[in-house]
Amino acid sequence: MQLRQVVLTGDRPTGRLHLGHYVGSLKNRVALQAQHDCFVMIADTQALTDNFDDPKRITESVVGVCKDYLAVGIDPMKSTVFIQSMVPELFELTSYFLNLVSVARLERNPTVKSELQQKGFADSITAGFLCYPVSQAADITAFKATLVPVGDDQLPLIEVTNEIVRRFNRIYCKEVLVEAEAVLSNIRRLVGIDGQTKACKSLGNAIFLSDPSEVIRQKINSMYTDPNHVKVSDPGRVEGNVVFAYLDAFLDDKSELDDLKSRYRRGGLGDTVIKSILNDAVQALLAPIRDRMELVKDDDIKDMLREGSERARTVATHTVSEVRDAIGFGYDNCKT
Amino acid sequence: MQLRQVVLTGDRPTGRLHLGHYVGSLKNRVALQAQHDCFVMIADTQALTDNFDDPKRITESVVGVCKDYLAVGIDPMKSTVFIQSMVPELFELTSYFLNLVSVARLERNPTVKSELQQKGFADSITAGFLCYPVSQAADITAFKATLVPVGDDQLPLIEVTNEIVRRFNRIYCKEVLVEAEAVLSNIRRLVGIDGQTKACKSLGNAIFLSDPSEVIRQKINSMYTDPNHVKVSDPGRVEGNVVFAYLDAFLDDKSELDDLKSRYRRGGLGDTVIKSILNDAVQALLAPIRDRMELVKDDDIKDMLREGSERARTVATHTVSEVRDAIGFGYDNCKT
């Protein structure tokens, strides 16, 4: 990972971004943009695959997501932030790639399988949802991304992409597309404040980057700890304790963290204290982000998206043109 | 069918066109273009779904198909002839529509099912092939076609299209898309000259519009008749007799045809005679077509495709823009 590489990353715009996004990807992106060419995609088309009957949820989230991006430090001078549907060349690539993947292969995809179970529409799965890994392969290859930051549950998606890349280059006898490498996030997926599942916009169990200070405090106070840790003097469990899961992610001083853990295990450290420490850490992290968020102007967002989508489109158009030439769909004589 | 309507029709470019195309669709198209707005699509992208590993077969067929079109009388002043992949808006519509059809629905499609059997890749069906009815729905709706000439085996495809249309308009609360009506061809599908199957480019059992006179004569001479009709004096069967199937399609004088059939059934009419009559009819039909074919210049084809694809793109772009607005993917502020 020494040379300058191309990174593709992004989010489905289905609500504001939260601490799970921050530790899982946003923080990493801000670091990556200093070294690499980053394309940050607001995946409205992909979000449509499981929100096709509620497109407002998507379109009304775009501006908020952009605010979050700018506030955490994604810099439009360094990263190309764009809206997926504003780069229609991605639709074309998807169509070509659909011929290179069997239905059986898509149905076997573990990521799709588990998402289907989670969403409970295994029986009525739409063609769009089944095929979204192919559209993702189009997103990655359109920009010739070589690094794709993902969670470990998304590794099978990168595999599908690379299978398509190899198949395309072999069948059409041109090294047009490049394989991508998954970059795993250092931080494991952040649990929800209810401790039940991962922090998730749709489950309402997340601390949003845009939450006011008081809301953050309330959410932290409501966090599950150890149900058997009733009195302060009781020994407590650190494992499966939501507050410690968050402290792991947000307390920078690791020796302080180790100290807290042993005191909690021994007994004598109250939930109020650890929640207060967590609150301080999260408030310290989010206060400057919230401050920057307030300075973001509508025009900043418009400019970022207009320029980003234009830049992304230029790159994708170039790739599509190479792809067409490889297939033989050049038809130079008919071009308008 | 009184008012001027929009017709979408076309062919997968996988070889020259033959008599089966002529009676099944080309003749009808020439009639339709006088009354209606006809869009004639050279479906290269669709052809790719089952020829993705042999794209040359497609790209090398485009010019020939255009020659055949011009020779039979498709008039670029009346019909908009275009190449599917030159109208990339169709890819975008396909992506949105994929969310409106379940995988189960596509797998149940009888047309797709029987094509899969025919091609023998039921187990390794690609996502592109499974989804081609959705891409066809995009083709039809992009031009707001209300009439689609089809063979009866393609009726399920029009059903899928209309389901998508109704679903789209209902979910996005706008009457953007219009339903299409299937126009069934008068002539049943023409059998191959081997009598085994339908006339089919890939089976090499067809008389091509571009076949030289002598080749036509040879192909007609090689046609299966009635294997039990050994001597001229033997009674012969008309049903299942390839020569009579072709006479049904190409002999304009129906009383002469009835007369031939009864004489053949009685015995006393030789295969050589009926083949010679068929040869005269087919030669009379194809000679002027072949003459016109020789007059077609490369520039005529280029002009037709350039202007046609441009015109088609204008219409499709308008529809896509309405579709985006209905979904909410307008993002006017970000447009470049």
HADDOCK unambig.tbl for C-alpha pairs under 7 A between the chains (distance, minus, plus):
assign (segid A and resid 49 and name CA) (segid B and resid 99 and name CA) 5.69 0.50 0.50
assign (segid A and resid 52 and name CA) (segid B and resid 99 and name CA) 6.52 0.50 0.50
assign (segid A and resid 53 and name CA) (segid B and resid 171 and name CA) 6.00 0.50 0.50
assign (segid A and resid 55 and name CA) (segid B and resid 327 and name CA) 6.10 0.50 0.50
assign (segid A and resid 55 and name CA) (segid B and resid 328 and name CA) 6.73 0.50 0.50
assign (segid A and resid 56 and name CA) (segid B and resid 328 and name CA) 6.96 0.50 0.50
assign (segid A and resid 59 and name CA) (segid B and resid 328 and name CA) 6.43 0.50 0.50
assign (segid A and resid 59 and name CA) (segid B and resid 329 and name CA) 6.88 0.50 0.50
assign (segid A and resid 88 and name CA) (segid B and resid 92 and name CA) 6.55 0.50 0.50
assign (segid A and resid 91 and name CA) (segid B and resid 91 and name CA) 5.41 0.50 0.50
assign (segid A and resid 91 and name CA) (segid B and resid 92 and name CA) 5.25 0.50 0.50
assign (segid A and resid 91 and name CA) (segid B and resid 95 and name CA) 6.52 0.50 0.50
assign (segid A and resid 92 and name CA) (segid B and resid 88 and name CA) 6.57 0.50 0.50
assign (segid A and resid 92 and name CA) (segid B and resid 91 and name CA) 5.25 0.50 0.50
assign (segid A and resid 95 and name CA) (segid B and resid 91 and name CA) 6.52 0.50 0.50
assign (segid A and resid 98 and name CA) (segid B and resid 126 and name CA) 6.89 0.50 0.50
assign (segid A and resid 98 and name CA) (segid B and resid 127 and name CA) 5.10 0.50 0.50
assign (segid A and resid 98 and name CA) (segid B and resid 128 and name CA) 4.39 0.50 0.50
assign (segid A and resid 99 and name CA) (segid B and resid 49 and name CA) 5.68 0.50 0.50
assign (segid A and resid 99 and name CA) (segid B and resid 52 and name CA) 6.52 0.50 0.50
assign (segid A and resid 99 and name CA) (segid B and resid 126 and name CA) 5.53 0.50 0.50
assign (segid A and resid 99 and name CA) (segid B and resid 127 and name CA) 6.00 0.50 0.50
assign (segid A and resid 99 and name CA) (segid B and resid 128 and name CA) 4.36 0.50 0.50
assign (segid A and resid 99 and name CA) (segid B and resid 129 and name CA) 6.77 0.50 0.50
assign (segid A and resid 100 and name CA) (segid B and resid 126 and name CA) 6.68 0.50 0.50
assign (segid A and resid 101 and name CA) (segid B and resid 126 and name CA) 5.45 0.50 0.50
assign (segid A and resid 101 and name CA) (segid B and resid 127 and name CA) 5.98 0.50 0.50
assign (segid A and resid 102 and name CA) (segid B and resid 124 and name CA) 5.79 0.50 0.50
assign (segid A and resid 102 and name CA) (segid B and resid 125 and name CA) 5.52 0.50 0.50
assign (segid A and resid 102 and name CA) (segid B and resid 126 and name CA) 3.90 0.50 0.50
assign (segid A and resid 102 and name CA) (segid B and resid 127 and name CA) 5.44 0.50 0.50
assign (segid A and resid 103 and name CA) (segid B and resid 125 and name CA) 6.14 0.50 0.50
assign (segid A and resid 103 and name CA) (segid B and resid 126 and name CA) 5.43 0.50 0.50
assign (segid A and resid 103 and name CA) (segid B and resid 127 and name CA) 4.97 0.50 0.50
assign (segid A and resid 124 and name CA) (segid B and resid 102 and name CA) 5.79 0.50 0.50
assign (segid A and resid 125 and name CA) (segid B and resid 102 and name CA) 5.53 0.50 0.50
assign (segid A and resid 125 and name CA) (segid B and resid 103 and name CA) 6.14 0.50 0.50
assign (segid A and resid 126 and name CA) (segid B and resid 98 and name CA) 6.88 0.50 0.50
assign (segid A and resid 126 and name CA) (segid B and resid 99 and name CA) 5.53 0.50 0.50
assign (segid A and resid 126 and name CA) (segid B and resid 100 and name CA) 6.69 0.50 0.50
assign (segid A and resid 126 and name CA) (segid B and resid 101 and name CA) 5.46 0.50 0.50
assign (segid A and resid 126 and name CA) (segid B and resid 102 and name CA) 3.91 0.50 0.50
assign (segid A and resid 126 and name CA) (segid B and resid 103 and name CA) 5.42 0.50 0.50
assign (segid A and resid 127 and name CA) (segid B and resid 98 and name CA) 5.09 0.50 0.50
assign (segid A and resid 127 and name CA) (segid B and resid 99 and name CA) 6.00 0.50 0.50
assign (segid A and resid 127 and name CA) (segid B and resid 101 and name CA) 5.98 0.50 0.50
assign (segid A and resid 127 and name CA) (segid B and resid 102 and name CA) 5.43 0.50 0.50
assign (segid A and resid 127 and name CA) (segid B and resid 103 and name CA) 4.96 0.50 0.50
assign (segid A and resid 128 and name CA) (segid B and resid 98 and name CA) 4.38 0.50 0.50
assign (segid A and resid 128 and name CA) (segid B and resid 99 and name CA) 4.35 0.50 0.50
assign (segid A and resid 129 and name CA) (segid B and resid 99 and name CA) 6.77 0.50 0.50
assign (segid A and resid 171 and name CA) (segid B and resid 53 and name CA) 5.98 0.50 0.50
assign (segid A and resid 302 and name CA) (segid B and resid 333 and name CA) 6.37 0.50 0.50
assign (segid A and resid 302 and name CA) (segid B and resid 334 and name CA) 6.10 0.50 0.50
assign (segid A and resid 305 and name CA) (segid B and resid 334 and name CA) 5.94 0.50 0.50
assign (segid A and resid 306 and name CA) (segid B and resid 334 and name CA) 4.32 0.50 0.50
assign (segid A and resid 306 and name CA) (segid B and resid 335 and name CA) 6.36 0.50 0.50
assign (segid A and resid 306 and name CA) (segid B and resid 336 and name CA) 6.49 0.50 0.50
assign (segid A and resid 310 and name CA) (segid B and resid 336 and name CA) 6.50 0.50 0.50
assign (segid A and resid 327 and name CA) (segid B and resid 55 and name CA) 6.09 0.50 0.50
assign (segid A and resid 328 and name CA) (segid B and resid 55 and name CA) 6.73 0.50 0.50
assign (segid A and resid 328 and name CA) (segid B and resid 56 and name CA) 6.94 0.50 0.50
assign (segid A and resid 328 and name CA) (segid B and resid 59 and name CA) 6.40 0.50 0.50
assign (segid A and resid 329 and name CA) (segid B and resid 59 and name CA) 6.85 0.50 0.50
assign (segid A and resid 333 and name CA) (segid B and resid 302 and name CA) 6.32 0.50 0.50
assign (segid A and resid 334 and name CA) (segid B and resid 302 and name CA) 6.03 0.50 0.50
assign (segid A and resid 334 and name CA) (segid B and resid 305 and name CA) 5.91 0.50 0.50
assign (segid A and resid 334 and name CA) (segid B and resid 306 and name CA) 4.34 0.50 0.50
assign (segid A and resid 335 and name CA) (segid B and resid 306 and name CA) 6.35 0.50 0.50
assign (segid A and resid 336 and name CA) (segid B and resid 306 and name CA) 6.43 0.50 0.50
assign (segid A and resid 336 and name CA) (segid B and resid 310 and name CA) 6.49 0.50 0.50
